[in-house]
């Protein structure tokens, strides 16, 4: 399994904490209808109501004129929301668990759940990480559980909470959204931090690592902004304000702790290890839609500048190589090893980190048709469609390609195309290759989550790509 942080012991017995991380089944019944009444617990940080923006026009986030509300890039004729909704329902049936259920799964831990989750942060739920066999096995292990395949799955990573909140939002599952939000609130209050700890143990106080991962922080904030505008358009101003107030907690902390002030590039987390001279960046943490929404609700910081800096950096990295992206790159735009040791053998490849890039850039193109997004996606699509001779079912999609063969080789030993990679390469066609997009959307819709103890990452990204490419990513009024 891919992990956002690797804990590296040092000779003196202390440890350095570093950020950065990162397969199908039968359909299930549709997702149950969420509760008709959702109670928003009072925010513990403040009772002050933050005004909700009333403008229906976003603050421009690029040099191009903003796209009118309601205009979307075309999807494939094979796109249909029911496929994405079913992907979500199947995913949720295995990888999402409520606090109430978890009390039976980990009864020894459950006696202390209320230390993090008092009544004010209930109800709550989490997204379960994959079973751990490496460094985090001890952190995630609960040997006393009577559920064998859950012994090493007690951990949750913040990335999964961010993805889960976005999926719940776009699937109209407000109960799951509320529960996942409360999961972040409980742990942030317990640790005294504004950003979500990147790895937590069930609903228990024993947090494995309190430092943050920027991609998760962006996704959680994005989901909260979207829900705020949805509630506002429904006339529920109190709920809209509560969601926006917490979104701004994230937005302000991201600016303060996760943006490089010298060049406006996004650090990989709030830990100082990411902020040394010549820092190493992860382009899969660049979420253009998040930055646009931050600019819409936070006029105090230059989020448009961050968006422009990140797009320019992304194009620089892409132009310097084969057209694909390395998982990690430095200030100069060259592939580079992250200091946490997580990618020493793969840092130059379009691999377990970069698989998320097409989703983030395609989402921006779908909503805003930014020409920079189109250029990046077109270059990726030209690369893969040439390798695959125009056939999205070709095994060329299974290769982890090198950003630059002079740095390191392709990894071509995969025997199948993982579903998250199928979705990623599919999404590259959204900016102009309608033939590719149509064929691979149909192929994506034939896949289902694997639902295994190791399929957390593949299953959640399959659900995310499906939601985007099947039209579930609908903007609320005002965005």
Secondary structure, 3 states (H helix, E strand, C coil): CCCCCCEEECCCCCEEECCCCCCCCCCCCCCCCCCCCCCCCCCCCCCCCCCCCCCCCCCCCCCCCCCCCCCCCCCCCCCCHHHHHHHHHHHHHHHEEEHHHHHHHCHHHHCCHHHCCCHHHCCCEEECCCCCCCCCHHHHCCCCCCCHHHCCCCEEEHHHHHHHHHHHHHCCCHHHHHHHHHHHHHHHHHHCCCCCCCEEECCCCCCCECCCCHHHHHHHHHHHHHHHHHHHHCCCHHHHHHHHHHHHHHHHHHHHHHECCCCCCECCCCCHHHCCCCCEECHHHCCHHHHHHHHHHCCCCCHHHHHHHHHHHHHHHHHCCCCCCCCCEECCCCECCCCCCCCCCCCCECCCCHHHHHHHHHHHHHHHCCHHHHHHHHHHHHHHHHHCCCCCCCHHHHCECECCCCCCCCECCCCCCCHHHHHHHHHHHHHCCHHHHHHHHHHHHCCCCCCCCCCHHHHHHHHHHHHHHCCCCCCCCCC
